[in-house]
Structure formats: C-alpha cells, structure tokens
C-alpha cells in the first residue's frame, strides 16, 4: 500500500514537471461542450486546457467544430494525486 502511494506521488510530480514545460507553447485545442466551470478544451496532445479569454469564442458560429490556437500561459498543479494538472491559455486571434 505504501509503495503504490509513493508511485502515484512520483507520477504526479513527473506530470507537473511536464505541465511546467508546456508554458509558452502554442497548442491546437478543441473546446469541450460541458462548460459548467468555464470554457475548457483538450489539446491535440491530450492536455486539459482552461481558456482564459473565452469572450473571443462568442464571435464564432460553432466553437466546437474547429481547433483553436491557444498560447499556454501557466498551469494549475493538481492538489489530488488522482487528478491531472490543468494548463491555462489564451486563444490567439488571427488578424
């Protein structure tokens, strides 16, 4: 039991280190339909992403039918070992 707990802890720490490395990267993100906690999406490399400037999405007809370019600004480390860290980013608007 102690060994399993320690392995989960190490895995969580490794995941948080990888999440830190995502800062500054541009990712293609699909917006998820369940928006109870704000606009969130999933990147093409399977990171959960919170959209910080979701007001940009109101100008699109179908926000769920396209990938959005999102610049990752930070991440939120998970407090629970069973939950993944979440990235935070802003949609880059094309001029």
Buried (B, 14 or more C-beta within 10 A) or exposed (E): EEEEEEEEEEEBEEBBEEBEEBBEBEBEBBBBEEEEEEBBBBBEEEBBBBBBBBEBBEEEEEBEEEEBBBBBBBBBBBEEEEEBBBBBBBBEEEE
